[in-house]
Amino acid sequence: MTNSSPSPTILSSREIGLHLGGLVLFLGLLGLWYWFSTGTRVVPTLIEMLKDDDPSTRIVAAEQLGQVGPAARTAIAPLLSQATQDGSQHANTTAAAALKWIDLTAARRVMSHFIPQLGDTDVQQRRTACAVLGSLGPIAKPAVQDLLTLSHDADALVRRNAYIALASIGIPPTPISAALVEGLRDSSSLVRQTAVAQFAFTVPVSQAAVAALTPILNDPDKGIATLARTALDKPSVGDAAHIESLGMMLGHATARDYALHQLAQLGPAAGDALEPVLALLEDEQPLIRYLAVETIGGMGPAAKQALPALQRHRDSDPIVRTAITEAMAVIEFETTAVNGPPPKDSRP
């Protein structure tokens, strides 16, 4: 008996051609699907999805529109409606978050709608208002004072949402950090855990925060103690290597908003990153330009050399233009406070 091995299957030239043709057709259809499901081409479809009865569909549509960015301006009106009128808090927050990437003025309109609701007698209205303002991030800076007041609300969930919103906004860093330090001593374990989590993952740890966090390492709640350890293990506010790392992250589009948010909360310590931050005044995203300006303004006298560039810059977005004016005023005022007024010209 002889062993016979099966002969290998050999495709004919015609079969190979058919396989390659099918592959090319598949890749072509895949490319066509991608073309019609990304960028401005998909905006009309996403706007229709905002009208869907299912909240999850509206939420997904809002998230996708935010990723499109300024090119999704035709979605501003329905997103404003979803952010301010939708019965789902998650739908409110995702629409508000999308608007900050599409149009800063529209995002500020959402902020203006919810600030009065921070004083509503209905506790759920206050909770929702805090959540939506937090979803706007640093663009909701004008709401900080009202949110600081809400951090003393009688309702623990309102206080928790207020602390999350304050950390999401992040600027100005000094009063926000001080409020979170106070939150570490809250009577509610939920609120204490929320406050320490902001230091662990979002807010830089100041020296005052270090002093408040250290005793919490022995907190009977192991979750809170672990978060305190995570916070204390973070780089210090003035850590040069950390600032250099954040400066390098500015070169990556997907990390710019995070890096700028972190640098903006470092205040004058972020001065070493001035050059890469200043370059982002020309970024195509208004939110990135706004964050860059806020970061520069927070540097104070360390950003004095940026004044000529700020004076020359003519931004197309009114929110960014206002931020530039405010940043210049802060830099000039703090520089004068440190160095004194410039000498008067003694020439006749």
TORVEX-469216 format. One record per residue (C-alpha): residue in one letter; x, y, z negated; residue number from 1. Coordinates in steps of 0.2 Angstrom, whole numbers, plus 5000, padded with zeros to 4 digits. Layout:
// TORVEX-469216
<resn = a u = X v = Y w = Z resi = NUM> .
...
END
This chain:
// TORVEX-469216
<resn = m u = 5000 v = 5000 w = 5000 resi = 1> .
<resn = t u = 5007 v = 5017 w = 5005 resi = 2> .
<resn = n u = 5004 v = 5033 w = 4996 resi = 3> .
<resn = s u = 4997 v = 5047 w = 5007 resi = 4> .
<resn = s u = 4997 v = 5065 w = 5002 resi = 5> .
<resn = p u = 4984 v = 5077 w = 5008 resi = 6> .
<resn = s u = 4989 v = 5088 w = 5022 resi = 7> .
<resn = p u = 4989 v = 5107 w = 5017 resi = 8> .
<resn = t u = 4974 v = 5117 w = 5023 resi = 9> .
<resn = i u = 4980 v = 5128 w = 5037 resi = 10> .
<resn = l u = 4969 v = 5143 w = 5042 resi = 11> .
<resn = s u = 4968 v = 5147 w = 5060 resi = 12> .
<resn = s u = 4972 v = 5164 w = 5067 resi = 13> .
<resn = r u = 4953 v = 5167 w = 5069 resi = 14> .
<resn = e u = 4950 v = 5163 w = 5051 resi = 15> .
<resn = i u = 4964 v = 5173 w = 5044 resi = 16> .
<resn = g u = 4957 v = 5188 w = 5054 resi = 17> .
<resn = l u = 4939 v = 5185 w = 5047 resi = 18> .
<resn = h u = 4946 v = 5185 w = 5030 resi = 19> .
<resn = l u = 4956 v = 5201 w = 5032 resi = 20> .
<resn = g u = 4941 v = 5209 w = 5040 resi = 21> .
<resn = g u = 4930 v = 5205 w = 5026 resi = 22> .
<resn = l u = 4943 v = 5212 w = 5013 resi = 23> .
<resn = v u = 4945 v = 5228 w = 5023 resi = 24> .
<resn = l u = 4926 v = 5229 w = 5024 resi = 25> .
<resn = f u = 4924 v = 5226 w = 5005 resi = 26> .
<resn = l u = 4938 v = 5239 w = 5001 resi = 27> .
<resn = g u = 4929 v = 5251 w = 5013 resi = 28> .
<resn = l u = 4912 v = 5249 w = 5004 resi = 29> .
<resn = l u = 4921 v = 5251 w = 4987 resi = 30> .
<resn = g u = 4929 v = 5267 w = 4992 resi = 31> .
<resn = l u = 4913 v = 5273 w = 4999 resi = 32> .
<resn = w u = 4904 v = 5269 w = 4982 resi = 33> .
<resn = y u = 4918 v = 5278 w = 4973 resi = 34> .
<resn = w u = 4916 v = 5293 w = 4985 resi = 35> .
<resn = f u = 4898 v = 5295 w = 4981 resi = 36> .
<resn = s u = 4899 v = 5292 w = 4963 resi = 37> .
<resn = t u = 4912 v = 5304 w = 4958 resi = 38> .
<resn = g u = 4915 v = 5323 w = 4957 resi = 39> .
<resn = t u = 4902 v = 5335 w = 4964 resi = 40> .
<resn = r u = 4894 v = 5322 w = 4975 resi = 41> .
<resn = v u = 4886 v = 5314 w = 4960 resi = 42> .
<resn = v u = 4880 v = 5330 w = 4951 resi = 43> .
<resn = p u = 4862 v = 5329 w = 4959 resi = 44> .
<resn = t u = 4860 v = 5311 w = 4954 resi = 45> .
<resn = l u = 4866 v = 5315 w = 4936 resi = 46> .
<resn = i u = 4854 v = 5330 w = 4935 resi = 47> .
<resn = e u = 4840 v = 5318 w = 4939 resi = 48> .
<resn = m u = 4846 v = 5307 w = 4926 resi = 49> .
<resn = l u = 4844 v = 5321 w = 4913 resi = 50> .
<resn = k u = 4825 v = 5320 w = 4916 resi = 51> .
<resn = d u = 4825 v = 5301 w = 4912 resi = 52> .
<resn = d u = 4813 v = 5295 w = 4897 resi = 53> .
<resn = d u = 4827 v = 5285 w = 4890 resi = 54> .
<resn = p u = 4838 v = 5295 w = 4879 resi = 55> .
<resn = s u = 4853 v = 5284 w = 4882 resi = 56> .
<resn = t u = 4852 v = 5288 w = 4901 resi = 57> .
<resn = r u = 4851 v = 5307 w = 4897 resi = 58> .
<resn = i u = 4866 v = 5305 w = 4886 resi = 59> .
<resn = v u = 4877 v = 5295 w = 4899 resi = 60> .
<resn = a u = 4872 v = 5308 w = 4912 resi = 61> .
<resn = a u = 4877 v = 5323 w = 4901 resi = 62> .
<resn = e u = 4894 v = 5314 w = 4897 resi = 63> .
<resn = q u = 4897 v = 5312 w = 4916 resi = 64> .
<resn = l u = 4893 v = 5330 w = 4920 resi = 65> .
<resn = g u = 4905 v = 5336 w = 4907 resi = 66> .
<resn = q u = 4919 v = 5325 w = 4915 resi = 67> .
<resn = v u = 4915 v = 5334 w = 4932 resi = 68> .
<resn = g u = 4919 v = 5351 w = 4924 resi = 69> .
<resn = p u = 4916 v = 5368 w = 4931 resi = 70> .
<resn = a u = 4910 v = 5360 w = 4948 resi = 71> .
<resn = a u = 4894 v = 5354 w = 4939 resi = 72> .
<resn = r u = 4888 v = 5372 w = 4937 resi = 73> .
<resn = t u = 4871 v = 5368 w = 4945 resi = 74> .
<resn = a u = 4868 v = 5357 w = 4929 resi = 75> .
<resn = i u = 4869 v = 5371 w = 4917 resi = 76> .
<resn = a u = 4851 v = 5374 w = 4915 resi = 77> .
<resn = p u = 4845 v = 5356 w = 4912 resi = 78> .
<resn = l u = 4860 v = 5354 w = 4900 resi = 79> .
<resn = l u = 4855 v = 5369 w = 4891 resi = 80> .
<resn = s u = 4838 v = 5362 w = 4889 resi = 81> .
<resn = q u = 4844 v = 5345 w = 4883 resi = 82> .
<resn = a u = 4856 v = 5353 w = 4871 resi = 83> .
<resn = t u = 4843 v = 5364 w = 4863 resi = 84> .
<resn = q u = 4826 v = 5355 w = 4865 resi = 85> .
<resn = d u = 4829 v = 5337 w = 4866 resi = 86> .
<resn = g u = 4822 v = 5326 w = 4852 resi = 87> .
<resn = s u = 4837 v = 5315 w = 4851 resi = 88> .
<resn = q u = 4852 v = 5323 w = 4841 resi = 89> .
<resn = h u = 4864 v = 5312 w = 4851 resi = 90> .
<resn = a u = 4857 v = 5319 w = 4867 resi = 91> .
<resn = n u = 4859 v = 5337 w = 4860 resi = 92> .
<resn = t u = 4877 v = 5335 w = 4855 resi = 93> .
<resn = t u = 4882 v = 5326 w = 4871 resi = 94> .
<resn = a u = 4874 v = 5340 w = 4882 resi = 95> .
<resn = a u = 4883 v = 5354 w = 4871 resi = 96> .
<resn = a u = 4899 v = 5345 w = 4873 resi = 97> .
<resn = a u = 4897 v = 5344 w = 4892 resi = 98> .
<resn = l u = 4894 v = 5363 w = 4893 resi = 99> .
<resn = k u = 4910 v = 5368 w = 4885 resi = 100> .
<resn = w u = 4919 v = 5360 w = 4900 resi = 101> .
<resn = i u = 4907 v = 5367 w = 4913 resi = 102> .
<resn = d u = 4904 v = 5385 w = 4907 resi = 103> .
<resn = l u = 4910 v = 5393 w = 4891 resi = 104> .
<resn = t u = 4896 v = 5406 w = 4891 resi = 105> .
<resn = a u = 4883 v = 5393 w = 4892 resi = 106> .
<resn = a u = 4891 v = 5384 w = 4877 resi = 107> .
<resn = r u = 4891 v = 5400 w = 4867 resi = 108> .
<resn = r u = 4872 v = 5401 w = 4871 resi = 109> .
<resn = v u = 4870 v = 5384 w = 4863 resi = 110> .
<resn = m u = 4880 v = 5390 w = 4848 resi = 111> .
<resn = s u = 4869 v = 5406 w = 4847 resi = 112> .
<resn = h u = 4853 v = 5395 w = 4847 resi = 113> .
<resn = f u = 4859 v = 5384 w = 4833 resi = 114> .
<resn = i u = 4867 v = 5396 w = 4821 resi = 115> .
<resn = p u = 4850 v = 5403 w = 4814 resi = 116> .
<resn = q u = 4845 v = 5384 w = 4811 resi = 117> .
<resn = l u = 4859 v = 5382 w = 4799 resi = 118> .
<resn = g u = 4847 v = 5392 w = 4787 resi = 119> .
<resn = d u = 4831 v = 5382 w = 4791 resi = 120> .
<resn = t u = 4821 v = 5376 w = 4777 resi = 121> .
<resn = d u = 4819 v = 5359 w = 4786 resi = 122> .
<resn = v u = 4835 v = 5349 w = 4781 resi = 123> .
<resn = q u = 4835 v = 5339 w = 4797 resi = 124> .
<resn = q u = 4836 v = 5355 w = 4807 resi = 125> .
<resn = r u = 4851 v = 5360 w = 4797 resi = 126> .
<resn = r u = 4859 v = 5343 w = 4799 resi = 127> .
<resn = t u = 4856 v = 5344 w = 4818 resi = 128> .
<resn = a u = 4863 v = 5362 w = 4819 resi = 129> .
<resn = c u = 4879 v = 5357 w = 4811 resi = 130> .
<resn = a u = 4881 v = 5342 w = 4822 resi = 131> .
<resn = v u = 4878 v = 5352 w = 4838 resi = 132> .
<resn = l u = 4890 v = 5366 w = 4833 resi = 133> .
<resn = g u = 4903 v = 5353 w = 4829 resi = 134> .
<resn = s u = 4901 v = 5345 w = 4846 resi = 135> .
<resn = l u = 4906 v = 5362 w = 4854 resi = 136> .
<resn = g u = 4923 v = 5362 w = 4846 resi = 137> .
<resn = p u = 4934 v = 5377 w = 4845 resi = 138> .
<resn = i u = 4922 v = 5387 w = 4857 resi = 139> .
<resn = a u = 4910 v = 5388 w = 4841 resi = 140> .
<resn = k u = 4923 v = 5398 w = 4831 resi = 141> .
<resn = p u = 4910 v = 5412 w = 4828 resi = 142> .
<resn = a u = 4900 v = 5400 w = 4818 resi = 143> .
<resn = v u = 4913 v = 5396 w = 4806 resi = 144> .
<resn = q u = 4907 v = 5408 w = 4792 resi = 145> .
<resn = d u = 4890 v = 5401 w = 4793 resi = 146> .
<resn = l u = 4896 v = 5383 w = 4792 resi = 147> .
<resn = l u = 4907 v = 5387 w = 4777 resi = 148> .
<resn = t u = 4891 v = 5392 w = 4768 resi = 149> .
<resn = l u = 4883 v = 5376 w = 4773 resi = 150> .
<resn = s u = 4897 v = 5366 w = 4765 resi = 151> .
<resn = h u = 4888 v = 5371 w = 4748 resi = 152> .
<resn = d u = 4871 v = 5365 w = 4754 resi = 153> .
<resn = a u = 4861 v = 5355 w = 4742 resi = 154> .
<resn = d u = 4859 v = 5340 w = 4754 resi = 155> .
<resn = a u = 4874 v = 5329 w = 4755 resi = 156> .
<resn = l u = 4872 v = 5325 w = 4773 resi = 157> .
<resn = v u = 4871 v = 5343 w = 4778 resi = 158> .
<resn = r u = 4888 v = 5346 w = 4768 resi = 159> .
<resn = r u = 4895 v = 5331 w = 4777 resi = 160> .
<resn = n u = 4890 v = 5337 w = 4795 resi = 161> .
<resn = a u = 4896 v = 5355 w = 4790 resi = 162> .
<resn = y u = 4913 v = 5348 w = 4786 resi = 163> .
<resn = i u = 4914 v = 5338 w = 4802 resi = 164> .
<resn = a u = 4909 v = 5353 w = 4812 resi = 165> .
<resn = l u = 4922 v = 5364 w = 4803 resi = 166> .
<resn = a u = 4936 v = 5351 w = 4807 resi = 167> .
<resn = s u = 4930 v = 5350 w = 4825 resi = 168> .
<resn = i u = 4931 v = 5369 w = 4827 resi = 169> .
<resn = g u = 4948 v = 5370 w = 4818 resi = 170> .
<resn = i u = 4950 v = 5388 w = 4820 resi = 171> .
<resn = p u = 4954 v = 5399 w = 4810 resi = 172> .
<resn = p u = 4963 v = 5385 w = 4801 resi = 173> .
<resn = t u = 4966 v = 5393 w = 4783 resi = 174> .
<resn = p u = 4947 v = 5395 w = 4778 resi = 175> .
<resn = i u = 4943 v = 5378 w = 4786 resi = 176> .
<resn = s u = 4957 v = 5369 w = 4777 resi = 177> .
<resn = a u = 4952 v = 5377 w = 4760 resi = 178> .
<resn = a u = 4934 v = 5372 w = 4762 resi = 179> .
<resn = l u = 4940 v = 5354 w = 4766 resi = 180> .
<resn = v u = 4951 v = 5354 w = 4750 resi = 181> .
<resn = e u = 4936 v = 5359 w = 4740 resi = 182> .
<resn = g u = 4926 v = 5345 w = 4749 resi = 183> .
<resn = l u = 4938 v = 5332 w = 4742 resi = 184> .
<resn = r u = 4931 v = 5336 w = 4725 resi = 185> .
<resn = d u = 4912 v = 5334 w = 4730 resi = 186> .
<resn = s u = 4900 v = 5325 w = 4719 resi = 187> .
<resn = s u = 4895 v = 5314 w = 4734 resi = 188> .
<resn = s u = 4907 v = 5300 w = 4738 resi = 189> .
<resn = l u = 4901 v = 5301 w = 4756 resi = 190> .
<resn = v u = 4906 v = 5319 w = 4757 resi = 191> .
<resn = r u = 4923 v = 5316 w = 4749 resi = 192> .
<resn = q u = 4926 v = 5302 w = 4761 resi = 193> .
<resn = t u = 4922 v = 5314 w = 4776 resi = 194> .
<resn = a u = 4933 v = 5328 w = 4769 resi = 195> .
<resn = v u = 4948 v = 5316 w = 4767 resi = 196> .
<resn = a u = 4945 v = 5309 w = 4784 resi = 197> .
<resn = q u = 4946 v = 5326 w = 4792 resi = 198> .
<resn = f u = 4964 v = 5328 w = 4785 resi = 199> .
<resn = a u = 4968 v = 5310 w = 4790 resi = 200> .
<resn = f u = 4963 v = 5312 w = 4809 resi = 201> .
<resn = t u = 4959 v = 5330 w = 4814 resi = 202> .
<resn = v u = 4965 v = 5344 w = 4802 resi = 203> .
<resn = p u = 4984 v = 5347 w = 4799 resi = 204> .
<resn = v u = 4989 v = 5344 w = 4780 resi = 205> .
<resn = s u = 4994 v = 5361 w = 4772 resi = 206> .
<resn = q u = 5004 v = 5361 w = 4756 resi = 207> .
<resn = a u = 4987 v = 5365 w = 4746 resi = 208> .
<resn = a u = 4980 v = 5349 w = 4754 resi = 209> .
<resn = v u = 4995 v = 5339 w = 4750 resi = 210> .
<resn = a u = 4992 v = 5344 w = 4731 resi = 211> .
<resn = a u = 4974 v = 5339 w = 4732 resi = 212> .
<resn = l u = 4976 v = 5323 w = 4742 resi = 213> .
<resn = t u = 4990 v = 5316 w = 4731 resi = 214> .
<resn = p u = 4979 v = 5311 w = 4716 resi = 215> .
<resn = i u = 4966 v = 5303 w = 4728 resi = 216> .
<resn = l u = 4979 v = 5290 w = 4731 resi = 217> .
<resn = n u = 4973 v = 5282 w = 4715 resi = 218> .
<resn = d u = 4954 v = 5284 w = 4719 resi = 219> .
<resn = p u = 4944 v = 5269 w = 4714 resi = 220> .
<resn = d u = 4936 v = 5270 w = 4731 resi = 221> .
<resn = k u = 4949 v = 5260 w = 4741 resi = 222> .
<resn = g u = 4943 v = 5268 w = 4758 resi = 223> .
<resn = i u = 4945 v = 5285 w = 4751 resi = 224> .
<resn = a u = 4962 v = 5281 w = 4744 resi = 225> .
<resn = t u = 4968 v = 5273 w = 4761 resi = 226> .
<resn = l u = 4962 v = 5289 w = 4771 resi = 227> .
<resn = a u = 4972 v = 5300 w = 4758 resi = 228> .
<resn = r u = 4988 v = 5289 w = 4762 resi = 229> .
<resn = t u = 4985 v = 5291 w = 4781 resi = 230> .
<resn = a u = 4983 v = 5310 w = 4779 resi = 231> .
<resn = l u = 4999 v = 5311 w = 4768 resi = 232> .
<resn = d u = 5009 v = 5301 w = 4780 resi = 233> .
<resn = k u = 5006 v = 5313 w = 4794 resi = 234> .
<resn = p u = 5020 v = 5326 w = 4799 resi = 235> .
<resn = s u = 5020 v = 5342 w = 4789 resi = 236> .
<resn = v u = 5014 v = 5358 w = 4797 resi = 237> .
<resn = g u = 5031 v = 5364 w = 4801 resi = 238> .
<resn = d u = 5038 v = 5348 w = 4807 resi = 239> .
<resn = a u = 5049 v = 5352 w = 4823 resi = 240> .
<resn = a u = 5048 v = 5335 w = 4831 resi = 241> .
<resn = h u = 5029 v = 5335 w = 4829 resi = 242> .
<resn = i u = 5028 v = 5352 w = 4837 resi = 243> .
<resn = e u = 5039 v = 5347 w = 4851 resi = 244> .
<resn = s u = 5029 v = 5331 w = 4854 resi = 245> .
<resn = l u = 5013 v = 5342 w = 4855 resi = 246> .
<resn = g u = 5022 v = 5353 w = 4868 resi = 247> .
<resn = m u = 5026 v = 5338 w = 4879 resi = 248> .
<resn = m u = 5008 v = 5332 w = 4878 resi = 249> .
<resn = l u = 5003 v = 5349 w = 4886 resi = 250> .
<resn = g u = 5010 v = 5342 w = 4902 resi = 251> .
<resn = h u = 4997 v = 5328 w = 4903 resi = 252> .
<resn = a u = 4980 v = 5334 w = 4909 resi = 253> .
<resn = t u = 4971 v = 5320 w = 4898 resi = 254> .
<resn = a u = 4980 v = 5326 w = 4882 resi = 255> .
<resn = r u = 4980 v = 5345 w = 4884 resi = 256> .
<resn = d u = 4964 v = 5349 w = 4874 resi = 257> .
<resn = y u = 4970 v = 5338 w = 4859 resi = 258> .
<resn = a u = 4987 v = 5345 w = 4859 resi = 259> .
<resn = l u = 4981 v = 5363 w = 4860 resi = 260> .
<resn = h u = 4968 v = 5360 w = 4846 resi = 261> .
<resn = q u = 4982 v = 5353 w = 4835 resi = 262> .
<resn = l u = 4994 v = 5368 w = 4839 resi = 263> .
<resn = a u = 4980 v = 5381 w = 4837 resi = 264> .
<resn = q u = 4978 v = 5374 w = 4819 resi = 265> .
<resn = l u = 4997 v = 5376 w = 4815 resi = 266> .
<resn = g u = 4996 v = 5395 w = 4816 resi = 267> .
<resn = p u = 5014 v = 5403 w = 4816 resi = 268> .
<resn = a u = 5022 v = 5386 w = 4815 resi = 269> .
<resn = a u = 5017 v = 5383 w = 4833 resi = 270> .
<resn = g u = 5028 v = 5397 w = 4839 resi = 271> .
<resn = d u = 5041 v = 5385 w = 4846 resi = 272> .
<resn = a u = 5028 v = 5378 w = 4859 resi = 273> .
<resn = l u = 5024 v = 5396 w = 4865 resi = 274> .
<resn = e u = 5032 v = 5393 w = 4883 resi = 275> .
<resn = p u = 5021 v = 5378 w = 4888 resi = 276> .
<resn = v u = 5006 v = 5385 w = 4880 resi = 277> .
<resn = l u = 5008 v = 5402 w = 4889 resi = 278> .
<resn = a u = 5009 v = 5392 w = 4906 resi = 279> .
<resn = l u = 4991 v = 5385 w = 4903 resi = 280> .
<resn = l u = 4984 v = 5403 w = 4905 resi = 281> .
<resn = e u = 4983 v = 5398 w = 4923 resi = 282> .
<resn = d u = 4975 v = 5381 w = 4920 resi = 283> .
<resn = e u = 4959 v = 5378 w = 4931 resi = 284> .
<resn = q u = 4949 v = 5373 w = 4916 resi = 285> .
<resn = p u = 4941 v = 5388 w = 4906 resi = 286> .
<resn = l u = 4941 v = 5378 w = 4890 resi = 287> .
<resn = i u = 4960 v = 5375 w = 4891 resi = 288> .
<resn = r u = 4963 v = 5393 w = 4895 resi = 289> .
<resn = y u = 4953 v = 5398 w = 4880 resi = 290> .
<resn = l u = 4962 v = 5386 w = 4868 resi = 291> .
<resn = a u = 4979 v = 5392 w = 4875 resi = 292> .
<resn = v u = 4974 v = 5410 w = 4870 resi = 293> .
<resn = e u = 4968 v = 5405 w = 4853 resi = 294> .
<resn = t u = 4984 v = 5395 w = 4850 resi = 295> .
<resn = i u = 4995 v = 5410 w = 4855 resi = 296> .
<resn = g u = 4984 v = 5422 w = 4844 resi = 297> .
<resn = g u = 4987 v = 5411 w = 4830 resi = 298> .
<resn = m u = 5005 v = 5412 w = 4831 resi = 299> .
<resn = g u = 5005 v = 5430 w = 4826 resi = 300> .
<resn = p u = 5022 v = 5439 w = 4827 resi = 301> .
<resn = a u = 5030 v = 5423 w = 4834 resi = 302> .
<resn = a u = 5020 v = 5426 w = 4850 resi = 303> .
<resn = k u = 5025 v = 5445 w = 4852 resi = 304> .
<resn = q u = 5035 v = 5441 w = 4868 resi = 305> .
<resn = a u = 5019 v = 5434 w = 4876 resi = 306> .
<resn = l u = 5010 v = 5451 w = 4875 resi = 307> .
<resn = p u = 5015 v = 5457 w = 4892 resi = 308> .
<resn = a u = 5009 v = 5441 w = 4900 resi = 309> .
<resn = l u = 4992 v = 5443 w = 4891 resi = 310> .
<resn = q u = 4991 v = 5461 w = 4896 resi = 311> .
<resn = r u = 4994 v = 5456 w = 4914 resi = 312> .
<resn = h u = 4982 v = 5441 w = 4914 resi = 313> .
<resn = r u = 4965 v = 5444 w = 4922 resi = 314> .
<resn = d u = 4954 v = 5429 w = 4918 resi = 315> .
<resn = s u = 4938 v = 5425 w = 4928 resi = 316> .
<resn = d u = 4929 v = 5419 w = 4912 resi = 317> .
<resn = p u = 4922 v = 5433 w = 4900 resi = 318> .
<resn = i u = 4924 v = 5422 w = 4885 resi = 319> .
<resn = v u = 4943 v = 5420 w = 4889 resi = 320> .
<resn = r u = 4945 v = 5438 w = 4892 resi = 321> .
<resn = t u = 4937 v = 5442 w = 4875 resi = 322> .
<resn = a u = 4949 v = 5430 w = 4867 resi = 323> .
<resn = i u = 4964 v = 5438 w = 4875 resi = 324> .
<resn = t u = 4959 v = 5455 w = 4868 resi = 325> .
<resn = e u = 4957 v = 5448 w = 4851 resi = 326> .
<resn = a u = 4973 v = 5438 w = 4852 resi = 327> .
<resn = m u = 4983 v = 5454 w = 4857 resi = 328> .
<resn = a u = 4975 v = 5464 w = 4843 resi = 329> .
<resn = v u = 4980 v = 5450 w = 4830 resi = 330> .
<resn = i u = 4998 v = 5449 w = 4837 resi = 331> .
<resn = e u = 5001 v = 5468 w = 4837 resi = 332> .
<resn = f u = 4993 v = 5470 w = 4820 resi = 333> .
<resn = e u = 5003 v = 5456 w = 4811 resi = 334> .
<resn = t u = 5019 v = 5462 w = 4820 resi = 335> .
<resn = t u = 5017 v = 5479 w = 4814 resi = 336> .
<resn = a u = 5013 v = 5472 w = 4796 resi = 337> .
<resn = v u = 5029 v = 5463 w = 4796 resi = 338> .
<resn = n u = 5041 v = 5475 w = 4805 resi = 339> .
<resn = g u = 5032 v = 5492 w = 4802 resi = 340> .
<resn = p u = 5026 v = 5504 w = 4816 resi = 341> .
<resn = p u = 5038 v = 5507 w = 4830 resi = 342> .
<resn = p u = 5049 v = 5522 w = 4828 resi = 343> .
<resn = k u = 5042 v = 5538 w = 4836 resi = 344> .
<resn = d u = 5050 v = 5545 w = 4851 resi = 345> .
<resn = s u = 5061 v = 5560 w = 4845 resi = 346> .
<resn = r u = 5064 v = 5567 w = 4863 resi = 347> .
<resn = p u = 5056 v = 5584 w = 4866 resi = 348> .
END
